[in-house]
């Protein structure tokens, strides 16, 4: 989902901590959210007209076609989403001296809210997504409540490598690692009642620049003995982690009662890798050693294709599994494999 060109960025989320929190993009009721180009056509010598029709009586929408130097329509930008579209309207591209350009409108939104009294409890998320290949709709309608204390990365939630105490000079990071989740997920019309435990990260403040971005790889773990772990290593400019090469990393470990440690660790990518369509290669298996806890843990990613193919960014966000030993005892659990290389 890309917000329309004319939308109010100041009201997409609530920033007053005394009020109930929310964040939302798109509209649950107005079914024109975005326009996807399916065929760029050819031969366009000027900007064609984008006609938006139908949609159950909606009005006020406006979009423009963007033509490249080769005479192909490269995108259709939704400028105004209009109002009262009770179904997706039809998109027609005409004029401009060319032919063949096609696009379709789809409905997509996300709405999240939480009570100001305790935003870690009774968070609700409702989001409508569209499968890129089949255009099937996927609707999430979920409620989340944290059980136990929050998880402060580095033990304090404040990156010790920064300076000062401002968002411009420090990185801040906490997680809710024991979020009880329940609700429904509807996939292409089939409704599934779901429940489980998930994990939410919130990282903000100073974190590199476009000229000098931070590169990293991270493994989050929820162990069946009640411990939660966040292990990561950063990558120096011009370097990249290597398969079967052990790298020094750092690890935040939290017990179920909230007791937290920040300790050194070691991480070794091994075994399977996966290369995306964009040519980025990601690691699917890691060995994490935490000497202070006599722990050796294997993070294994069962589904390879979990990258975010954003221009200029090779980012991997993958669900995974963990198994191994912790304080000499066998453990297992769920995990997360994140890489920005």
C-alpha positions in Angstrom: 0.0 0.0 0.0 1.3 3.4 -1.0 -0.6 6.4 0.5 -2.2 8.7 -2.1 -0.2 11.8 -3.0 -2.7 14.0 -1.2 -3.1 12.6 2.3 -2.7 14.2 5.7 0.6 12.8 7.2 -0.1 14.7 10.4 -3.2 12.6 11.3 -2.2 9.0 10.3 -1.2 8.3 14.0 -1.9 9.6 17.5 1.2 11.0 19.2 -0.4 12.3 22.4 0.4 9.8 25.1 -2.6 10.8 27.1 -5.0 9.7 24.4 -5.8 6.2 23.1 -3.1 5.3 20.5 -3.9 4.6 16.8 -2.2 4.3 13.5 -4.0 3.8 10.2 -3.4 3.9 6.4 -6.1 3.5 3.9 -9.8 3.3 4.7 -11.9 0.3 5.8 -15.0 1.7 4.1 -13.6 3.4 0.9 -12.6 0.5 -1.4 -10.2 2.5 -3.6 -6.9 2.3 -1.8 -4.2 1.9 -4.5 -3.8 1.3 -8.2 -1.4 -1.4 -9.6 -0.1 -1.3 -13.1 -0.3 -4.7 -14.8 0.9 -3.7 -18.3 2.9 -0.6 -19.3 1.9 -0.7 -22.9 4.0 1.1 -25.5 4.2 4.1 -27.8 3.1 6.8 -25.4 4.4 10.3 -26.5 2.4 12.2 -23.8 0.7 11.5 -20.6 -2.4 9.4 -21.1 -5.7 9.9 -19.1 -6.5 7.6 -16.2 -10.3 7.1 -15.9 -11.7 5.8 -12.7 -15.3 4.5 -13.1 -17.8 2.3 -11.2 -17.1 1.3 -7.7 -20.7 1.4 -6.4 -21.2 5.2 -6.8 -17.9 6.5 -5.4 -16.7 10.0 -6.4 -13.8 12.3 -6.2 -10.9 10.0 -7.1 -8.1 11.1 -9.3 -5.0 9.4 -10.6 -2.2 10.2 -13.1 -0.1 7.9 -15.3 3.7 8.3 -15.3 5.3 7.7 -18.7 9.0 6.8 -19.0 11.4 8.0 -21.7 10.8 4.8 -23.7 7.1 5.5 -24.1 6.0 2.9 -21.6 3.7 3.7 -18.6 5.8 3.0 -15.6 3.3 3.6 -12.8 -0.2 4.9 -12.0 -0.1 7.2 -9.0 -3.3 7.6 -7.0 -3.5 11.3 -6.1 -6.9 11.4 -4.4 -8.7 8.2 -3.2 -12.1 9.9 -3.3 -15.1 8.7 -1.2 -17.8 6.1 -1.0 -16.3 3.5 -3.3 -18.2 0.4 -2.0 -16.3 -1.8 -4.4 -13.1 -1.5 -6.4 -13.6 0.7 -9.5 -12.5 0.0 -13.0 -9.3 1.7 -14.2 -9.0 2.7 -17.9 -5.9 4.3 -19.5 -6.5 6.2 -22.8 -4.8 8.7 -25.0 -1.2 9.8 -25.0 -0.5 8.3 -28.4 0.1 4.8 -27.2 -1.8 1.7 -26.3 -1.8 -1.4 -24.2 -1.4 0.1 -20.7 -3.6 -1.6 -18.1 -4.1 -1.2 -14.4 -6.5 -2.3 -11.6 -7.7 -0.8 -8.3 -7.7 -2.8 -5.1 -8.7 -2.3 -1.5 -6.0 -2.4 1.1 -5.7 -0.8 4.6 -4.3 -1.2 8.1 -5.9 0.1 11.3 -4.2 -0.4 14.7 -5.2 1.0 18.1 -4.5 0.5 21.8 -5.8 2.0 25.1 -3.7 4.9 26.6 -4.0 3.3 30.1 -1.9 0.4 29.0 -1.1 0.1 25.3 0.6 -3.3 25.8 -2.9 -4.8 26.5 -5.8 -5.2 24.1 -4.1 -3.9 21.0 -6.2 -4.5 18.0 -5.0 -4.8 14.4 -7.3 -5.0 11.4 -5.5 -5.1 8.0 -6.6 -6.0 4.5 -3.8 -7.2 2.2 -3.8 -8.5 -1.4 -1.7 -11.4 -2.7 0.6 -10.1 -5.4 0.2 -13.0 -7.7 -3.5 -14.0 -7.4 -4.9 -10.7 -6.0 -6.7 -12.8 -3.4 -7.6 -10.8 -0.3 -6.1 -11.6 3.1 -7.9 -10.0 6.1 -6.3 -9.9 9.6 -8.6 -9.1 12.6 -6.4 -9.7 15.7 -6.1 -8.7 19.3 -2.8 -8.7 21.2 -2.0 -8.5 24.9 1.5 -8.7 26.4 2.0 -11.1 29.3 4.8 -10.2 31.6 7.3 -7.3 31.4 8.6 -5.7 28.2 11.9 -6.8 26.8 14.5 -4.0 26.8 17.3 -4.7 24.2 20.8 -4.1 25.6 19.2 -4.5 29.1 18.3 -0.9 29.2 16.6 -0.2 25.8 19.3 2.3 25.0 22.1 1.5 22.6 25.4 1.8 24.6 27.3 2.8 21.4 25.4 6.1 21.0 26.1 9.4 22.7 23.8 11.9 24.5 20.1 11.2 25.1 18.3 12.5 22.1 16.7 10.7 19.2 19.2 12.3 16.9 22.2 10.7 18.6 20.9 7.5 20.3 19.1 4.4 19.2 16.2 3.1 21.5 14.8 -0.4 21.3 12.3 -2.5 23.2 10.1 -5.4 22.3 7.0 -7.1 23.5 8.0 -10.8 23.3 5.1 -12.6 24.9 2.1 -11.1 23.0 -0.9 -13.4 23.3 -2.6 -13.2 20.0 -6.2 -14.2 19.0 -8.7 -13.4 16.3 -9.3 -14.4 12.7 -7.4 -14.5 9.4 -9.6 -14.7 6.3 -7.8 -15.9 3.1 -9.7 -15.5 -0.1 -13.0 -15.8 1.7 -12.1 -18.7 4.0 -12.1 -17.6 7.7 -9.6 -19.2 10.1 -9.9 -18.7 13.9 -6.3 -18.4 15.2 -4.4 -18.0 18.5 -0.8 -18.0 19.6 2.1 -16.0 20.8 4.0 -13.4 18.8 6.7 -10.7 19.2 6.6 -7.0 18.5 9.8 -4.8 18.0 9.8 -1.1 18.4 13.2 0.5 17.5 13.6 4.3 16.9 16.1 7.1 17.0 19.5 7.4 15.4 20.2 4.4 13.1 22.7 5.2 10.4 22.2 7.4 7.4 21.4 6.9 3.7 25.1 7.6 3.0 26.3 5.3 5.7 23.5 2.7 6.4 23.8 0.2 9.2 24.0 -3.5 8.0 23.1 -6.3 10.4 21.8 -9.8 10.9 19.6 -10.7 13.9 18.1 -13.8 15.4 15.2 -13.4 17.9 14.1 -16.5 19.9 11.2 -17.5 22.2 12.3 -20.6 24.0 10.0 -23.2 25.6 11.8 -22.7 29.0 10.4 -19.2 29.3 13.5 -17.3 28.1 13.5 -14.8 25.2 16.6 -13.9 23.3 17.7 -11.3 20.8 21.0 -11.8 19.2 22.6 -9.6 16.6 25.8 -8.6 14.8 26.5 -5.5 12.8 28.5 -5.6 9.5 31.2 -3.1 8.8 31.0 -0.9 5.6 32.2 -2.8 2.6 32.0 -6.2 4.3 29.5 -9.0 4.5 29.1 -12.1 6.7 30.4 -15.3 5.3 29.0 -18.8 5.3 30.7 -20.9 8.0 32.6 -17.9 9.5 32.0 -17.2 13.2 31.3 -13.6 14.1 31.3 -11.9 17.4 27.8 -10.8 18.3 25.9 -9.5 21.3 22.9 -11.0 23.0 20.0 -9.8 25.2 18.6 -12.6 27.3 15.4 -12.3 29.4 13.9 -14.7 31.9 10.2 -15.0 32.3 10.2 -12.9 35.5 11.9 -10.0 33.6 15.4 -10.4 34.8 17.6 -9.3 31.8 21.2 -9.9 30.8 23.3 -8.3 28.0 26.2 -10.6 27.2 28.7 -11.4 24.4 27.9 -14.2 22.0 29.0 -15.8 18.7 27.0 -16.4 15.6 27.9 -18.6 12.6 25.8 -18.7 9.4 25.9 -22.3 8.0 24.1 -24.7 5.7 21.3 -23.4 3.5 21.2 -20.0 1.7 18.6 -18.5 -0.6 19.0 -16.0 -3.4 16.2 -13.6 -4.2 15.0 -12.5 -7.6 16.9 -9.3 -7.1 20.1 -11.3 -6.6 20.5 -10.8 -2.9 21.7 -13.9 -1.0 20.4 -14.6 2.5 21.4 -17.1 5.2 18.7 -19.5 6.3 20.5 -21.3 9.2 22.6 -19.9 12.1 24.4 -21.4 15.1 24.3 -19.0 18.1 26.6 -19.7 21.0 26.0 -17.9 24.4 28.9 -18.9 26.6 27.5 -17.2 29.7 24.4 -19.5 29.5 26.2 -22.6 28.2 23.9 -22.3 25.2 24.2 -23.5 21.7 21.2 -22.8 19.6 20.3 -23.5 16.0 18.0 -21.1 14.2 16.5 -22.7 11.1 14.3 -20.9 8.5 11.8 -23.4 6.9 10.4 -20.9 4.3 13.1 -19.4 2.1 11.2 -16.6 0.3 10.6 -14.1 3.0 12.5 -11.0 1.8 11.3 -7.4 1.3 12.4 -6.5 -2.3 12.6 -2.7 -1.7 14.7 -0.6 -4.1 18.2 -0.2 -2.8 17.5 -2.4 0.2 18.2 -6.1 0.7 16.0 -6.8 3.8 15.0 -10.3 5.0 12.3 -10.8 7.6 11.7 -14.5 8.1 9.8 -16.6 10.6 12.0 -19.5 11.9 12.4 -22.2 14.4 15.0 -22.7 17.2 16.4 -25.8 18.9 19.5 -26.7 20.9 20.7 -26.5 24.5 20.4 -23.7 27.1 22.1 -24.1 30.5 22.9 -27.7 29.4 19.2 -28.5 28.9 17.4 -29.2 25.6 15.2 -26.4 24.4 13.1 -25.5 21.4 10.8 -22.7 20.2 10.0 -20.1 17.6 12.4 -17.7 16.1 12.9 -14.8 13.7 15.6 -14.4 11.1 16.3 -10.8 10.1 19.0 -9.6 7.7 19.8 -6.2 6.2 22.9 -6.8 4.1 
